[in-house]
Amino acid sequence: MKKRFLLRILAVFCVMALTMLVFRRIFPEGEMLPAMQQLDPGLEIRQYDFLTSIFNTDCRLSLFGTRQQVHTAYRRVSEELFRLHNALNRFNRQSEVSRFNATPADTPFPCSPQLWRAFETAEKAYQETDGAFDITIGPLMAFWKKHATDAEIPQEELASIRQHVGFSLLKLDAAAHSVTKLANGLQVDFGGLAKGLALDIARETLQAEGVENCYLDFGGNTYQNLPQDHPYRDLCAIKDLRPLPDGSFPSAPRCTLQNAERRFLGTSANSYRAISKDDAKPVGHILDPQTGMPVAPAYISLTAIADTGWRSDAFSTAVFAKGAPLARIITAAHPACAFIFLPQTDAAPEIIGDARLQNSSSINP
């Protein structure tokens, strides 16, 4: 009898420990930005830091407000982000995008609100980049993963695959919120758009919950609207993505953007997630959908600054592929956008649009 009683007590403690572990995972409070523990003692406003993960990416959120307000807002954000994740995660065969990719041509596919928003946004990105950003590059990605290290690239196979790539092969029905493939073999991949779209959804949800001041970092795609007296107000670090000999990256930032407030940043570089890391024939993961070829520009990274998260994400990919001419076209159409090209060397960055840098290695939010 005593043994059974002790086992029950042990079981209760185990459940309590597991509950606390889960709670700390959902609501970790660390110091991702400089500690501002008490911004307004009268209102008990302070900074709360959270960590979650979507699209196999760590997402850091620093939110400012009362504890109840911030935690309620974070729960809402988490719900919205996981809905987006479940819709766009192509590595899950049961996800919406996987089911869409498995759907034959000429078959309308009804979309959830999350997937429909992603398709509508991808169409805008395609139009605003003159076709340089295209979510239908899935077959090209598969081709290069297969042939990246080949001595000779099978050009006929590449030409055949390119017949199944192009946003014009998708038909969007705004009334029915459905999307139809116009050719078999077409596969979509929202990898160059998903994190930026997640930033937009997170900011909208926070604002709806009354949380205006925040710093969001979704795998290097960032947005900030910091309190007036915050030490990083208006400053945002841009990483140095030149790999060190051991494959890591420098801890100090490459440069610091001075006019960062209420702006979204997205950075593209071939040094992350390369298709092939063969020294003799490296192949980056960013492809030009219009040529079907991997791009290897002279700059190490390209940072896009924009008024929305999806633009910063999609524009960074498109301009990394097409370079300064496309950047100038975009900034002419969207004055809120800017681009920072970081060269392989220590030479000064090339800046197109409204971006102001300071020479500093001390800012690293």
Phi, psi and chi 1 to 4 in degrees:
 res  aa     phi    psi   chi1   chi2   chi3   chi4
   1 MET       -  -44.7 -165.1   74.4  174.2      -
   2 LYS   -64.0  -38.4 -176.8 -177.9  -70.3 -173.4
   3 LYS   -63.6  -41.5 -176.8  176.9 -179.9 -179.2
   4 ARG   -64.9  -39.3 -175.6  179.0  -60.9  174.2
   5 PHE   -62.3  -43.8  178.6   71.0      -      -
   6 LEU   -64.9  -38.4  -69.0  173.4      -      -
   7 LEU   -64.0  -36.9  -72.5  173.9      -      -
   8 ARG   -65.5  -43.0  -73.9  179.7  178.0  174.5
   9 ILE   -61.5  -42.7  -68.2  177.2      -      -
  10 LEU   -61.8  -40.5 -179.9   61.3      -      -
  11 ALA   -63.9  -40.6      -      -      -      -
  12 VAL   -62.1  -44.9  169.7      -      -      -
  13 PHE   -62.8  -38.6  -84.4  110.3      -      -
  14 CYS   -63.4  -43.3  -72.5      -      -      -
  15 VAL   -63.3  -41.5  170.3      -      -      -
  16 MET   -63.0  -42.5  -69.9  175.2   62.7      -
  17 ALA   -64.2  -42.3      -      -      -      -
  18 LEU   -64.6  -40.4 -179.2   59.6      -      -
  19 THR   -61.2  -44.3  -58.8      -      -      -
  20 MET   -64.1  -38.6  -71.6  -59.6  -64.5      -
  21 LEU   -62.8  -45.6 -180.0   62.8      -      -
  22 VAL   -63.8  -42.2  170.9      -      -      -
  23 PHE   -60.7  -41.9 -175.1   81.7      -      -
  24 ARG   -69.2  -30.8  -66.0  -55.8  -64.0  168.7
  25 ARG   -68.1  -38.9  174.1   60.5 -176.1  165.9
  26 ILE   -75.5  -39.4  -62.6  174.7      -      -
  27 PHE  -123.0   59.0  -57.9  126.0      -      -
  28 PRO   -74.4  134.7   27.2  -30.6      -      -
  29 GLU  -116.7  102.1  -65.7  174.6   15.5      -
  30 GLY  -115.3 -149.1      -      -      -      -
  31 GLU  -134.1   75.0  -68.7 -172.1   -0.1      -
  32 MET   -81.7  -26.4  -63.0  177.3 -171.2      -
  33 LEU  -119.1  166.4  -69.5  173.7      -      -
  34 PRO   -54.7  137.7  -22.4   32.4      -      -
  35 ALA   -61.8  126.1      -      -      -      -
  36 MET  -130.1   72.1  -64.3 -170.6   68.3      -
  37 GLN   -65.3  -28.9  -60.3  -59.1  -37.2      -
  38 GLN  -140.3   93.1 -160.1   75.1   24.6      -
  39 LEU   -78.6  -34.5  -61.5 -178.7      -      -
  40 ASP  -146.8   94.0 -170.5  -31.4      -      -
  41 PRO   -54.7  -34.3  -23.5   34.1      -      -
  42 GLY   -64.3  -37.5      -      -      -      -
  43 LEU  -101.3   -2.0  -63.1  175.0      -      -
  44 GLU    57.3   39.1  -63.9 -176.1   -9.3      -
  45 ILE   -86.2  131.0  -66.8  175.4      -      -
  46 ARG  -153.2 -179.3   54.5  159.1  -74.2 -175.3
  47 GLN   -95.1  134.3  170.8 -172.0  -35.6      -
  48 TYR  -125.5  133.6  -65.5   88.1      -      -
  49 ASP  -112.2  139.3  -63.9  -39.2      -      -
  50 PHE  -133.6  156.6  -57.0   91.6      -      -
  51 LEU  -136.7  127.4  176.3   65.7      -      -
  52 THR  -139.4 -174.3 -172.2      -      -      -
  53 SER  -147.5  131.3  179.0      -      -      -
  54 ILE  -140.2  153.3   57.2  168.9      -      -
  55 PHE    53.2   36.4  -50.4  124.6      -      -
  56 ASN    58.5   31.8 -161.5   30.5      -      -
  57 THR  -130.3  134.0  -62.7      -      -      -
  58 ASP   -71.5  132.2  -75.9  -19.0      -      -
  59 CYS  -117.6  120.2  -59.6      -      -      -
  60 ARG  -106.6  134.3  -53.6 -173.0  -49.7  168.7
  61 LEU  -130.6  123.1  -57.3   87.9      -      -
  62 SER  -109.6  115.3  -68.7      -      -      -
  63 LEU  -118.0  146.7  -49.5 -179.8      -      -
  64 PHE  -121.2  124.5  -61.0   84.6      -      -
  65 GLY   165.8 -166.0      -      -      -      -
  66 THR   -76.4  159.2   65.4      -      -      -
  67 ARG   -58.7  -47.7 -179.3  179.1  178.9   84.9
  68 GLN   -63.6  -44.7 -179.4  176.4   -4.1      -
  69 GLN   -61.0  -46.9  178.2 -170.6   42.2      -
  70 VAL   -68.3  -43.4  163.0      -      -      -
  71 HIS   -69.2  -35.7  -78.2   72.8      -      -
  72 THR   -63.3  -44.3  -60.8      -      -      -
  73 ALA   -62.9  -41.3      -      -      -      -
  74 TYR   -64.7  -39.5  175.6   70.3      -      -
  75 ARG   -62.1  -41.2  -77.4 -166.0  -67.8  -89.5
  76 ARG   -63.3  -44.2  -77.4  -78.8  -39.8  -79.2
  77 VAL   -59.5  -45.3  168.1      -      -      -
  78 SER   -58.9  -43.6  -66.0      -      -      -
  79 GLU   -59.9  -45.4  -68.7  168.0    0.9      -
  80 GLU   -66.8  -40.0  -65.2  -61.4  -32.7      -
  81 LEU   -66.9  -38.9  -68.1 -176.6      -      -
  82 PHE   -72.9  -28.1  -78.9  110.1      -      -
  83 ARG   -63.7  -43.2  -72.3 -169.3 -175.2   99.5
  84 LEU   -64.5  -44.2 -174.4   68.2      -      -
  85 HIS   -58.0  -47.1  173.8   89.0      -      -
  86 ASN   -66.5  -24.8  -69.3  -26.4      -      -
  87 ALA   -80.7  -38.9      -      -      -      -
  88 LEU  -105.2   -1.4  -56.4 -172.1      -      -
  89 ASN   -76.5   96.3 -179.1   14.4      -      -
  90 ARG   -71.8  -11.8   65.1 -175.1  178.3   87.1
  91 PHE   -82.1  -10.0  -62.1  105.0      -      -
  92 ASN   -99.8  115.8  178.1   -3.0      -      -
  93 ARG   -64.3  -18.0  -67.0 -176.4  179.2 -179.6
  94 GLN   -93.9   -3.5  -58.6  -54.4  -46.0      -
  95 SER   -69.0  163.0   70.7      -      -      -
  96 GLU   -61.0  -44.9  -96.8 -165.3  -70.2      -
  97 VAL   -66.5  -34.5   72.8      -      -      -
  98 SER   -66.4  -40.2  -67.6      -      -      -
  99 ARG   -67.8  -35.6  -71.2 -173.2  -79.6  114.7
 100 PHE   -63.9  -45.4  172.1   81.2      -      -
 101 ASN   -62.3  -26.6  -77.2  -22.9      -      -
 102 ALA   -86.9   -5.6      -      -      -      -
 103 THR   -79.8  133.9  -59.9      -      -      -
 104 PRO   -70.3  166.3   24.3  -33.0      -      -
 105 ALA   -62.3  156.3      -      -      -      -
 106 ASP    64.1   24.1  -58.0  -41.8      -      -
 107 THR  -121.0  106.5  -55.1      -      -      -
 108 PRO   -58.8  133.6  -23.3   34.0      -      -
 109 PHE  -111.7  113.2 -175.4   90.5      -      -
 110 PRO   -72.0  133.5   24.6  -31.1      -      -
 111 CYS  -106.2  146.6  -60.8      -      -      -
 112 SER   -69.7  166.3   68.4      -      -      -
 113 PRO   -56.5  -34.8  -27.0   35.1      -      -
 114 GLN   -69.3  -47.2  -68.6   75.0   29.3      -
 115 LEU   -69.2  -37.8 -174.4   60.0      -      -
 116 TRP   -63.0  -43.7  175.8 -108.0      -      -
 117 ARG   -60.9  -38.4  178.3  170.1  178.6  173.7
 118 ALA   -64.6  -42.8      -      -      -      -
 119 PHE   -66.1  -44.1  -89.9  115.8      -      -
 120 GLU   -60.8  -41.8  -86.1 -164.1  -41.6      -
 121 THR   -66.3  -41.3  -56.2      -      -      -
 122 ALA   -62.0  -35.2      -      -      -      -
 123 GLU   -65.5  -42.4 -176.6  176.5   38.9      -
 124 LYS   -62.2  -43.1  -66.9  176.3 -174.0  174.9
 125 ALA   -62.3  -40.2      -      -      -      -
 126 TYR   -61.9  -44.8  176.3   79.7      -      -
 127 GLN   -69.4  -42.8  -66.3  168.3  -14.7      -
 128 GLU   -76.5  -12.9  -67.9 -176.5   12.1      -
 129 THR  -109.0   12.3   60.9      -      -      -
 130 ASP    55.6   39.0 -161.6   21.4      -      -
 131 GLY    86.0    0.4      -      -      -      -
 132 ALA   -75.4  -21.4      -      -      -      -
 133 PHE  -109.9  123.8 -180.0   85.0      -      -
 134 ASP  -147.2  120.5 -164.8  -31.9      -      -
 135 ILE   -76.3   -5.1   59.9  169.1      -      -
 136 THR   -90.2   19.6   68.1      -      -      -
 137 ILE   -81.6    5.9   62.7  167.4      -      -
 138 GLY   -48.4  -49.3      -      -      -      -
 139 PRO   -61.8  -34.0  -24.9   35.3      -      -
 140 LEU   -67.5  -40.8  -73.8  173.5      -      -
 141 MET   -60.1  -43.6  -66.7  -66.4  -68.0      -
 142 ALA   -64.4  -38.9      -      -      -      -
 143 PHE   -62.2  -47.8  171.6   85.6      -      -
 144 TRP   -72.1  -30.2  -75.8  104.7      -      -
 145 LYS   -64.7  -30.3  -73.2  178.7  179.7  178.2
 146 LYS   -81.3  -36.8  178.5 -178.9  177.5 -177.9
 147 HIS  -115.8    8.0  -64.1  -67.6      -      -
 148 ALA   -55.7  -38.2      -      -      -      -
 149 THR   -99.1    7.4   58.6      -      -      -
 150 ASP   -65.4  145.1  -71.4   -0.5      -      -
 151 ALA   -63.4  -38.6      -      -      -      -
 152 GLU  -130.0  133.0  -67.8 -172.7   15.6      -
 153 ILE   -82.3  127.2  -58.8  -59.7      -      -
 154 PRO   -68.0   96.1   21.4  -29.7      -      -
 155 GLN   -65.3  -34.9  -65.0  -63.9  -29.2      -
 156 GLU   -65.7  -39.9  -70.6 -173.4    6.6      -
 157 GLU   -65.7  -41.1 -177.8 -179.3   -9.5      -
 158 LEU   -62.2  -43.5  177.1   58.9      -      -
 159 ALA   -62.5  -38.4      -      -      -      -
 160 SER   -66.1  -42.5  175.2      -      -      -
 161 ILE   -65.6  -35.6  -74.1  174.5      -      -
 162 ARG   -63.4  -19.5  -71.4 -179.4   60.8 -166.1
 163 GLN   -69.8  -15.4  -59.2  -55.8  -50.9      -
 164 HIS  -107.9   18.3  -54.3  -73.7      -      -
 165 VAL  -123.7  133.5  173.3      -      -      -
 166 GLY   145.3  128.3      -      -      -      -
 167 PHE   -63.4  -22.9 -158.4   92.5      -      -
 168 SER   -65.6  -11.9   59.6      -      -      -
 169 LEU   -88.2    8.3  -62.3  175.7      -      -
 170 LEU  -113.6  138.5  -68.0  172.8      -      -
 171 LYS  -116.0  116.5  179.3 -177.9  177.6 -177.8
 172 LEU   -99.6  127.3  -83.7   62.4      -      -
 173 ASP  -107.0  102.8 -175.1  -24.8      -      -
 174 ALA   -67.2  -31.6      -      -      -      -
 175 ALA   -69.7  -43.0      -      -      -      -
 176 ALA   -93.6   -8.4      -      -      -      -
 177 HIS    53.1   48.9  -79.2 -164.7      -      -
 178 SER  -127.7  156.8   67.1      -      -      -
 179 VAL  -129.2  137.4  179.8      -      -      -
 180 THR  -124.5  131.9  -56.0      -      -      -
 181 LYS   -76.8  140.6  -63.6  179.5 -173.3  176.8
 182 LEU  -101.8    2.8  -58.2 -177.6      -      -
 183 ALA  -153.9  140.1      -      -      -      -
 184 ASN   -70.2  154.5  -77.4  -44.5      -      -
 185 GLY    90.6  -10.2      -      -      -      -
 186 LEU   -74.6  134.1 -175.2  145.1      -      -
 187 GLN  -133.0  134.7  -59.2  -81.7  -67.7      -
 188 VAL  -104.6  150.8  -60.7      -      -      -
 189 ASP  -142.7  115.6 -178.0  -15.5      -      -
 190 PHE   -91.9   16.9  -71.2   95.7      -      -
 191 GLY   -57.7  -30.6      -      -      -      -
 192 GLY   -89.8    7.5      -      -      -      -
 193 LEU  -133.2  -26.3 -169.9   69.3      -      -
 194 ALA   -61.8  -44.7      -      -      -      -
 195 LYS   -68.4  -37.8  -69.9 -171.9  -67.1 -177.3
 196 GLY   -65.4  -41.4      -      -      -      -
 197 LEU   -64.8  -37.6 -172.5   55.2      -      -
 198 ALA   -62.1  -38.4      -      -      -      -
 199 LEU   -61.5  -44.0  -81.6  177.7      -      -
 200 ASP   -60.4  -45.4  -72.3  -31.2      -      -
 201 ILE   -65.7  -40.5  -69.6  171.9      -      -
 202 ALA   -62.9  -45.9      -      -      -      -
 203 ARG   -64.0  -43.5 -175.5 -173.2   66.6  158.9
 204 GLU   -61.0  -42.0  -68.2  164.1    8.3      -
 205 THR   -67.5  -42.2  -54.3      -      -      -
 206 LEU   -61.4  -45.2  -69.3  172.0      -      -
 207 GLN   -61.7  -38.6  -71.6  178.5  -30.0      -
 208 ALA   -64.0  -27.5      -      -      -      -
 209 GLU   -93.2    6.0  -67.2  -64.6  -35.7      -
 210 GLY    84.2   12.8      -      -      -      -
 211 VAL  -102.1  105.1  176.3      -      -      -
 212 GLU   -93.3  -44.4  -72.1  -73.0  -18.6      -
 213 ASN   -83.0  126.2  -67.5  130.6      -      -
 214 CYS  -164.3  162.1   62.4      -      -      -
 215 TYR  -131.4  121.3  174.1   76.8      -      -
 216 LEU  -118.2  129.5  -50.2  176.6      -      -
 217 ASP  -131.7  103.5 -177.9  -11.8      -      -
 218 PHE  -106.9   85.0  -68.5    4.0      -      -
 219 GLY    61.5   37.2      -      -      -      -
 220 GLY    95.6  -12.8      -      -      -      -
 221 ASN   -89.7  121.8  -69.6   68.3      -      -
 222 THR  -127.6  158.7   65.5      -      -      -
 223 TYR  -145.7  141.9  169.3   77.9      -      -
 224 GLN  -143.8  143.3   68.1 -175.1   60.1      -
 225 ASN  -145.6   84.1  180.0   11.8      -      -
 226 LEU   -89.0  156.1  -62.0  176.2      -      -
 227 PRO   -58.4  154.6  -23.8   33.7      -      -
 228 GLN   -56.4  -36.7  -71.9  -71.3  -18.7      -
 229 ASP   -97.1   15.2   54.8  -11.3      -      -
 230 HIS   -74.7  138.3 -161.9  -73.2      -      -
 231 PRO   -63.7  -21.0   19.1  -31.4      -      -
 232 TYR  -100.7   10.8  -72.6  171.6      -      -
 233 ARG   -51.9  124.7  171.8   79.0 -179.4 -177.7
 234 ASP    75.4    4.9 -145.0   29.7      -      -
 235 LEU  -118.3  138.9  -60.1  173.4      -      -
 236 CYS  -145.5  129.7 -173.3      -      -      -
 237 ALA   -79.6  145.9      -      -      -      -
 238 ILE  -116.0  121.7  -62.2  174.9      -      -
 239 LYS   -66.4  154.8  -73.0 -168.7   68.3  173.8
 240 ASP   -92.8  110.4 -170.4  -18.8      -      -
 241 LEU  -102.5   28.0  -64.6  179.0      -      -
 242 ARG   -87.1  114.6  -68.1  172.4  -66.2 -178.0
 243 PRO   -62.6  140.6  -18.8   30.8      -      -
 244 LEU   -82.3  166.9  -62.3  171.4      -      -
 245 PRO   -54.5  -31.1  -28.9   36.2      -      -
 246 ASP   -86.5    5.8   63.0   -2.1      -      -
 247 GLY    90.3   -9.2      -      -      -      -
 248 SER   -83.3 -177.0   64.8      -      -      -
 249 PHE  -123.8  152.4  -63.4   94.0      -      -
 250 PRO   -55.6  143.5  -23.3   33.6      -      -
 251 SER   -77.6  -30.9   56.6      -      -      -
 252 ALA   -78.1  142.0      -      -      -      -
 253 PRO   -67.9  157.7   24.2  -32.5      -      -
 254 ARG   -75.4  -41.4 -178.9   74.1  178.7  -89.8
 255 CYS  -160.8  173.9   57.4      -      -      -
 256 THR  -128.4  126.8  -57.6      -      -      -
 257 LEU   -79.6  130.6  178.7   69.1      -      -
 258 GLN   -91.3  -29.5  -80.4 -168.0  -61.6      -
 259 ASN  -109.0   66.3   54.4  -25.9      -      -
 260 ALA   -97.1  -12.4      -      -      -      -
 261 GLU   -65.9  135.1 -139.3   55.5   37.0      -
 262 ARG    57.2   35.3  -62.3 -174.9 -177.6 -178.4
 263 ARG  -128.5  150.9  -55.5 -177.2   83.3 -179.3
 264 PHE  -101.6  139.3  -66.6   86.2      -      -
 265 LEU  -122.8  136.0  -88.1   70.5      -      -
 266 GLY  -134.2  136.4      -      -      -      -
 267 THR  -123.4  135.5  -63.1      -      -      -
 268 SER  -118.4  141.7  -70.3      -      -      -
 269 ALA  -157.9  149.1      -      -      -      -
 270 ASN   -82.1   -8.5  -91.9  -25.1      -      -
 271 SER   -74.5  -13.6   46.9      -      -      -
 272 TYR  -101.1  141.2  -82.1  140.8      -      -
 273 ARG    51.3   44.7  -57.6 -164.5  -42.5  -88.8
 274 ALA   -63.0  143.8      -      -      -      -
 275 ILE   -67.8  -41.4  -66.4  175.5      -      -
 276 SER  -136.8  129.0  168.9      -      -      -
 277 LYS  -103.0   18.2  -64.7 -176.1  178.9 -179.3
 278 ASP   -62.6  121.2 -172.8  -27.6      -      -
 279 ASP   -58.9  -32.9  -69.2  -22.2      -      -
 280 ALA   -74.7  -29.3      -      -      -      -
 281 LYS  -149.0   70.4 -166.3  176.8 -178.6 -176.9
 282 PRO   -71.2  142.8   26.2  -32.7      -      -
 283 VAL  -132.6  118.5  176.4      -      -      -
 284 GLY   -77.6  169.0      -      -      -      -
 285 HIS   -87.9   -4.9   72.7  -75.3      -      -
 286 ILE   -95.2  122.8  -61.2  176.6      -      -
 287 LEU  -113.0  152.4  -52.5  177.9      -      -
 288 ASP   -91.3  109.6 -176.2  -24.1      -      -
 289 PRO   -65.0  -19.3   24.2  -33.5      -      -
 290 GLN   -84.9  -22.6  -64.1  169.0  -31.2      -
 291 THR  -110.6  -19.5   65.5      -      -      -
 292 GLY    80.9    5.2      -      -      -      -
 293 MET  -105.8  149.5  -59.1  -64.8  -68.4      -
 294 PRO   -65.6  150.9  -16.4   29.2      -      -
 295 VAL  -105.3  145.6  -64.2      -      -      -
 296 ALA  -139.0   73.3      -      -      -      -
 297 PRO   -72.9  170.1   27.0  -33.6      -      -
 298 ALA   -76.1  -18.5      -      -      -      -
 299 TYR   -92.1  152.9   33.6   89.6      -      -
 300 ILE   -81.7  -32.7 -169.0   70.2      -      -
 301 SER  -154.2  160.8   69.2      -      -      -
 302 LEU  -133.1  123.0 -179.0  -76.6      -      -
 303 THR  -108.1  125.9  -65.0      -      -      -
 304 ALA  -103.6  135.3      -      -      -      -
 305 ILE  -116.2  128.7  -55.8  161.0      -      -
 306 ALA  -148.6  175.6      -      -      -      -
 307 ASP   -89.4   -8.8   54.2  -14.9      -      -
 308 THR  -135.8  156.8   62.2      -      -      -
 309 GLY   -67.1  -40.4      -      -      -      -
 310 TRP   -66.2  -35.4   71.1  -99.1      -      -
 311 ARG   -66.8  -43.2  -78.1 -165.1  174.8   99.7
 312 SER   -61.0  -37.7   67.7      -      -      -
 313 ASP   -72.5  -53.9 -157.3    1.4      -      -
 314 ALA   -67.6  -41.0      -      -      -      -
 315 PHE   -66.1  -35.2  -73.7   -0.5      -      -
 316 SER   -64.1  -39.2   70.8      -      -      -
 317 THR   -67.6  -47.6  -59.1      -      -      -
 318 ALA   -65.9  -43.8      -      -      -      -
 319 VAL   -74.1  -30.2  173.3      -      -      -
 320 PHE   -58.8  -37.5 -171.9   87.2      -      -
 321 ALA   -77.1  -37.7      -      -      -      -
 322 LYS  -105.4  -18.9  -67.2  -63.5 -170.5  179.6
 323 GLY    85.4 -164.1      -      -      -      -
 324 ALA   -58.9  -37.5      -      -      -      -
 325 PRO   -56.8  -42.5  -28.3   37.2      -      -
 326 LEU   -69.9  -36.6  178.9   58.3      -      -
 327 ALA   -58.6  -41.3      -      -      -      -
 328 ARG   -68.3  -37.2  -66.2 -172.0  179.7   93.8
 329 ILE   -63.4  -43.4  -68.8  172.3      -      -
 330 ILE   -67.8  -44.4  -69.7  174.1      -      -
 331 THR   -67.2  -28.9   52.7      -      -      -
 332 ALA   -67.0  -37.4      -      -      -      -
 333 ALA   -83.3  -28.5      -      -      -      -
 334 HIS  -132.4   86.3  -58.8  -78.9      -      -
 335 PRO   -59.8  -19.3  -23.1   33.8      -      -
 336 ALA   -75.2   -9.9      -      -      -      -
 337 CYS   -93.8  153.4  -66.2      -      -      -
 338 ALA  -152.2  162.4      -      -      -      -
 339 PHE  -138.4  139.1  -61.7   91.0      -      -
 340 ILE  -122.3  114.3  -57.4  171.4      -      -
 341 PHE   -96.5  119.7  -62.7   79.2      -      -
 342 LEU  -102.6  117.9  -65.0 -177.2      -      -
 343 PRO   -73.4  165.9   23.7  -30.9      -      -
 344 GLN   -64.2  -30.1  -56.9  -89.2    1.5      -
 345 THR   -93.9 -172.3   64.8      -      -      -
 346 ASP   -85.8   11.9  -71.7  -35.0      -      -
 347 ALA   -62.3  160.2      -      -      -      -
 348 ALA   -64.5  144.8      -      -      -      -
 349 PRO   -63.8  152.9  -16.4   28.7      -      -
 350 GLU   -95.3  129.3  178.5 -177.2    0.0      -
 351 ILE  -119.6  130.5  -61.0  173.7      -      -
 352 ILE  -124.2  120.9  -64.5  175.8      -      -
 353 GLY    99.2 -168.9      -      -      -      -
 354 ASP   -85.2   79.8 -178.6   22.2      -      -
 355 ALA  -133.8  130.3      -      -      -      -
 356 ARG  -122.4  126.3  -61.0 -169.2  -59.2  -85.3
 357 LEU  -108.8  155.1  -58.5 -178.0      -      -
 358 GLN  -123.8  148.8   70.9  174.2   25.1      -
 359 ASN   -83.6  100.7  -66.3  -39.0      -      -
 360 SER  -154.5  141.3  170.8      -      -      -
 361 SER  -115.5   12.0   60.2      -      -      -
 362 SER   -95.4  -10.4   61.7      -      -      -
 363 ILE  -100.0  117.6  -54.8  -61.4      -      -
 364 ASN  -148.5   68.7 -167.8   16.8      -      -
 365 PRO   -65.7      -   18.9  -26.5      -      -
